[in-house]
Amino acid sequence: MHNVFHVSQLRKYVPDSSATVDLESIELEPNMTFQPQPVQIVDQDVRNLRNRSIPVVKVMWEGSPEGEATWELESEMLEHY
């Protein structure tokens, strides 16, 4: 994976006034970073890459909108949480 993307992947931003963030509810670390905590494992799957099988889990994060879960490596989730 690369940390870049092609300009064709961009879409126009449409402002949504209902998607506001209450600043008092965000707890920042002393170095001014925010690390969300996992709330729930929504789904799990096994990704097959050539000759390897990689278990992944779909994680719902604290403070994220409903339906915005992300796929994370199961091994990393077990290690960190």
C-alpha positions in Angstrom: 0.0 0.0 0.0 1.1 3.5 -0.7 0.2 6.7 1.3 -0.7 8.6 -1.8 -3.8 8.5 -4.1 -4.6 9.7 -7.6 -6.5 12.9 -8.1 -9.3 10.9 -9.9 -10.2 9.5 -6.4 -11.2 12.9 -5.1 -14.9 14.0 -4.8 -16.4 17.4 -4.2 -17.0 18.1 -0.5 -20.6 18.7 0.4 -20.9 20.4 3.8 -23.2 18.7 6.3 -24.3 20.9 9.2 -25.5 17.9 11.2 -21.9 16.4 11.3 -20.5 18.7 14.0 -18.1 17.7 16.7 -18.5 18.8 20.3 -15.0 20.0 21.2 -15.5 19.4 24.9 -16.0 15.7 24.3 -12.6 15.2 22.6 -9.9 14.2 25.1 -6.4 15.1 23.7 -3.2 13.5 24.7 -0.5 15.7 26.3 1.3 15.9 22.9 -2.0 17.3 21.4 -2.9 14.1 19.5 -6.2 12.2 19.6 -6.3 8.4 19.7 -9.9 7.0 19.3 -10.7 3.8 21.2 -12.4 0.8 19.6 -16.0 0.4 20.7 -17.2 -2.8 19.0 -16.0 -5.4 16.5 -18.7 -5.4 13.8 -17.5 -8.1 11.5 -14.5 -10.3 10.8 -13.0 -11.8 7.6 -10.0 -13.5 6.2 -8.2 -11.8 3.3 -6.3 -14.2 1.0 -3.2 -12.9 -0.6 -1.3 -15.3 -2.9 -0.1 -17.9 -0.4 -1.1 -16.2 2.9 -4.4 -15.8 4.8 -4.7 -12.6 6.8 -7.4 -12.3 9.4 -9.0 -8.8 9.6 -11.8 -7.3 11.8 -14.2 -4.4 11.1 -14.0 -2.0 14.0 -16.4 0.7 15.1 -14.4 3.5 16.7 -15.4 5.9 19.6 -16.8 9.1 18.3 -17.2 8.0 14.6 -20.5 8.2 12.9 -22.7 5.1 12.5 -21.5 3.0 9.5 -18.0 4.4 9.4 -16.2 1.3 10.7 -12.7 0.5 9.4 -11.0 -2.8 8.5 -8.0 -3.5 10.8 -5.6 -6.3 11.1 -6.7 -8.7 13.8 -3.2 -9.2 15.1 -2.7 -5.4 15.5 -6.0 -5.1 17.4 -5.1 -7.9 19.7 -1.6 -6.4 20.3 -2.9 -2.8 21.1 -6.2 -3.4 22.7 
